[in-house]
């Protein structure tokens, strides 16, 4: 008799080697795998041949299943098959609705385990040479969602723009112009800024500039979701930023 259980796994930011060993072990033992759009599908190769694989992700604003439907599916499949693995991009407790799924499953007596993952908030900047903190540049960092549940710009961005911390914004590309307006309003138009698309993957793309120039630069480089936005002095530490700065000096002279 199968024992219903759920393992919530952070698949990491995209590079399949950035998943934990514990996460791989759970995938190998799964009877069912529910995976998101941001989880690298190559990780499914670790699954048993007989394991069910069900895509429950979201692309271009379109859901295959609503969150409520996913919650119900987790419970049904756990009771029907046994071990359900929920594979999420990044870390499931960083804007991944992981707690909601755990809470729902537990209410139906489904045993739950969480396997943390590497969050794109740190890994995406790192893959293009941007630290989120560095002595003399930033003593802390904020990770903020760009878009709230109601589709509005997070009010925390207004507070963040007044801070000296590194600001990392996830799911913020649709609000890019609004984000820049907030920072310009607070006198941060020349603050270094970067956007990293597909961070840690082979097709990673990035653009650097300042708050006042980043929109134009991102359009020229066709930067789109999934992307991580970084605002702060630490961006100036990247090779890409320094190369760009050197080119500008040459042009001006």
C-alpha positions as CSV (number, residue, x, y, z in Angstrom):
1,X,0.0,0.0,0.0
2,X,1.4,3.4,-1.0
3,X,2.0,6.0,1.7
4,X,0.9,9.4,0.4
5,X,3.7,11.9,0.7
6,X,4.9,15.1,-1.0
7,X,8.4,16.3,-1.6
8,X,8.7,19.9,-2.6
9,X,12.0,20.4,-4.4
10,X,13.8,23.5,-5.4
11,X,15.2,22.7,-8.9
12,X,17.6,25.6,-8.8
13,X,17.9,28.5,-11.3
14,X,18.3,26.5,-14.5
15,X,21.6,24.8,-14.7
16,X,20.8,21.2,-13.9
17,X,24.0,20.8,-11.9
18,X,22.8,23.3,-9.4
19,X,20.1,21.0,-8.0
20,X,21.0,19.3,-4.6
21,X,21.9,15.7,-4.3
22,X,18.9,15.3,-2.0
23,X,16.7,16.7,-4.7
24,X,18.0,14.2,-7.2
25,X,17.4,11.3,-4.8
26,X,13.8,12.4,-4.3
27,X,13.2,12.6,-8.1
28,X,14.6,9.1,-8.5
29,X,12.1,7.8,-5.9
30,X,9.1,9.7,-7.2
31,X,5.9,8.0,-8.4
32,X,4.6,11.2,-9.8
33,X,6.4,14.5,-10.7
34,X,4.6,17.8,-11.1
35,X,7.0,20.3,-12.7
36,X,7.0,24.0,-13.4
37,X,8.1,26.0,-16.4
38,X,11.2,27.2,-14.7
39,X,12.4,23.8,-13.7
40,X,14.9,22.4,-16.3
41,X,13.1,19.4,-18.0
42,X,16.5,17.6,-18.2
43,X,16.0,16.8,-14.5
44,X,13.2,14.5,-15.4
45,X,15.8,12.1,-16.8
46,X,16.6,11.1,-13.3
47,X,13.0,9.9,-12.8
48,X,12.0,6.2,-13.0
49,X,10.7,5.2,-16.4
50,X,7.3,4.4,-14.9
51,X,6.9,7.7,-13.0
52,X,4.2,10.0,-14.2
53,X,5.4,13.4,-15.4
54,X,2.8,16.2,-15.4
55,X,3.5,19.8,-16.5
56,X,1.8,22.3,-14.3
57,X,3.7,25.5,-15.2
58,X,2.8,28.9,-16.5
59,X,4.1,30.6,-19.7
60,X,3.3,34.0,-21.1
61,X,0.7,34.5,-18.4
62,X,-1.2,31.4,-19.2
63,X,-1.8,28.7,-16.6
64,X,-2.2,25.0,-17.4
65,X,-3.7,24.6,-13.9
66,X,-4.7,27.2,-11.3
67,X,-3.0,27.1,-8.0
68,X,-6.1,25.5,-6.4
69,X,-6.1,22.8,-9.0
70,X,-2.5,22.1,-8.4
71,X,-3.1,21.8,-4.7
72,X,-6.0,19.3,-5.3
73,X,-3.9,17.4,-7.8
74,X,-1.1,16.9,-5.4
75,X,-3.4,15.4,-2.8
76,X,-5.2,13.2,-5.2
77,X,-2.0,11.9,-6.8
78,X,-0.4,11.3,-3.5
79,X,-3.3,9.2,-2.3
80,X,-3.5,7.4,-5.6
81,X,0.1,6.7,-6.3
82,X,2.2,7.5,-3.2
83,X,5.2,9.7,-3.6
84,X,4.6,13.0,-5.4
85,X,7.5,15.3,-6.2
86,X,6.7,18.9,-6.8
87,X,9.6,20.3,-8.9
88,X,9.9,24.1,-8.8
89,X,12.4,26.5,-10.3
90,X,14.8,28.2,-7.8
91,X,13.8,27.7,-4.2
92,X,10.2,26.8,-3.6
93,X,9.9,29.1,-0.6
94,X,11.1,32.2,-2.5
95,X,8.0,33.4,-4.4
96,X,7.2,29.8,-5.3
97,X,3.9,29.3,-3.5
98,X,5.6,26.4,-1.9
99,X,4.2,27.0,1.6
100,X,0.6,27.1,0.2
101,X,1.1,23.6,-1.3
102,X,2.6,22.2,1.8
103,X,-0.1,23.6,4.0
104,X,-2.9,22.2,1.8
105,X,-1.3,18.7,1.5
106,X,-0.8,18.5,5.3
107,X,-4.5,19.4,5.8
108,X,-5.3,16.0,4.1
109,X,-2.7,14.1,6.2
110,X,-0.2,13.9,3.3
111,X,3.4,13.7,4.8
112,X,5.5,16.6,3.5
113,X,9.2,17.3,3.0
114,X,10.9,20.4,1.7
115,X,14.2,20.3,-0.2
116,X,15.6,23.8,-0.6
117,X,17.0,25.0,-3.9
118,X,19.5,27.6,-5.2
119,X,17.5,30.7,-5.8
120,X,17.9,32.7,-9.0
121,X,17.9,35.9,-7.0
122,X,21.6,35.1,-6.1
123,X,22.6,32.6,-8.8
124,X,21.6,34.7,-11.8
125,X,23.6,37.8,-10.8
126,X,26.5,35.6,-9.8
127,X,26.6,33.8,-13.2
128,X,27.4,37.2,-14.9
129,X,29.9,38.3,-12.2
130,X,27.6,40.4,-9.9
131,X,27.8,39.7,-6.2
132,X,24.7,40.7,-4.2
133,X,26.9,42.0,-1.4
134,X,30.5,43.1,-1.3
135,X,32.4,45.0,1.3
136,X,32.3,48.8,0.6
137,X,29.4,48.4,-1.9
138,X,26.5,46.8,-0.2
139,X,25.9,45.5,3.3
140,X,22.6,43.8,2.5
141,X,20.2,42.8,-0.3
142,X,16.4,42.8,-0.8
143,X,14.6,40.3,-2.9
144,X,11.2,41.6,-4.0
145,X,8.5,40.4,-6.4
146,X,7.9,42.9,-9.1
147,X,4.2,42.0,-9.5
148,X,1.9,41.3,-6.6
149,X,-1.0,38.8,-6.6
150,X,-3.3,41.7,-7.8
151,X,-1.0,42.5,-10.7
152,X,0.3,45.7,-9.2
153,X,3.8,46.9,-8.6
154,X,5.0,45.9,-5.1
155,X,4.9,48.8,-2.6
156,X,8.2,47.5,-1.2
157,X,10.0,48.8,-4.2
158,X,9.3,52.3,-3.1
159,X,11.0,51.5,0.3
160,X,13.8,49.7,-1.5
161,X,14.6,52.7,-3.6
162,X,15.4,54.6,-0.5
163,X,17.8,52.0,0.7
164,X,21.6,51.5,0.1
165,X,21.0,47.7,-0.3
166,X,21.3,45.7,-3.5
167,X,17.7,45.4,-4.9
168,X,16.9,42.1,-6.6
169,X,13.5,42.0,-8.4
170,X,11.9,38.8,-9.6
171,X,9.0,38.7,-12.0
172,X,9.4,42.4,-12.7
173,X,10.0,42.7,-16.5
174,X,6.4,43.7,-17.1
175,X,6.8,46.5,-14.6
176,X,10.3,47.6,-15.7
177,X,9.3,51.2,-16.6
178,X,7.4,51.7,-13.4
179,X,10.4,50.3,-11.4
180,X,12.8,52.7,-13.1
181,X,10.4,55.6,-12.5
182,X,10.4,54.9,-8.7
183,X,14.2,54.9,-8.5
184,X,14.5,58.0,-10.6
185,X,12.0,59.8,-8.3
186,X,14.4,59.0,-5.4
187,X,17.5,60.4,-7.2
188,X,18.8,57.0,-8.4
189,X,18.8,57.6,-12.2
190,X,22.6,56.9,-12.4
191,X,22.5,53.8,-10.1
192,X,24.0,50.8,-11.9
193,X,21.4,48.3,-13.0
194,X,21.5,44.9,-14.7
195,X,19.0,42.4,-16.1
196,X,19.8,38.7,-16.5
197,X,17.7,36.5,-18.7
198,X,17.9,32.7,-18.3
199,X,20.5,33.0,-15.6
200,X,22.9,30.0,-15.3
201,X,21.6,28.4,-18.5
202,X,23.5,28.0,-21.7
203,X,21.3,30.6,-23.4
204,X,21.9,33.3,-20.7
205,X,21.7,36.9,-21.8
206,X,22.4,40.0,-19.8
207,X,22.4,43.7,-20.1
208,X,24.0,46.4,-17.8
209,X,23.5,50.1,-17.6
210,X,22.0,52.6,-15.2
211,X,18.4,53.1,-14.1
212,X,18.0,55.8,-16.8
213,X,19.4,53.7,-19.6
214,X,18.4,50.1,-18.9
215,X,15.1,50.1,-20.7
216,X,16.5,51.2,-24.0
217,X,19.5,48.8,-23.6
218,X,17.2,45.8,-22.7
219,X,15.0,46.5,-25.8
220,X,18.1,46.6,-28.1
221,X,19.3,43.2,-26.7
222,X,15.8,41.7,-26.7
223,X,15.9,40.9,-23.0
224,X,12.7,39.2,-21.8
225,X,11.3,36.8,-19.2
226,X,12.4,34.8,-17.3
227,X,14.7,37.5,-16.0
228,X,16.2,38.8,-12.8
229,X,16.6,42.6,-12.2
230,X,19.5,43.9,-10.1
231,X,19.8,47.5,-9.0
232,X,22.8,48.7,-6.9
233,X,26.4,49.6,-6.8
234,X,27.5,45.9,-6.9
235,X,26.5,45.9,-10.6
236,X,29.5,48.1,-11.2
237,X,31.8,45.2,-10.1
238,X,30.9,43.1,-13.1
239,X,33.3,42.8,-16.1
240,X,30.4,43.6,-18.5
241,X,29.8,46.9,-16.7
242,X,33.5,47.8,-16.6
243,X,33.9,47.0,-20.3
244,X,31.0,49.2,-21.2
245,X,32.4,52.0,-19.0
246,X,35.8,51.8,-20.7
247,X,34.2,51.9,-24.2
248,X,32.2,55.0,-23.1
249,X,35.4,56.7,-21.9
250,X,37.1,56.0,-25.2
251,X,34.2,57.4,-27.2
252,X,34.1,60.6,-25.0
253,X,37.9,61.1,-25.5
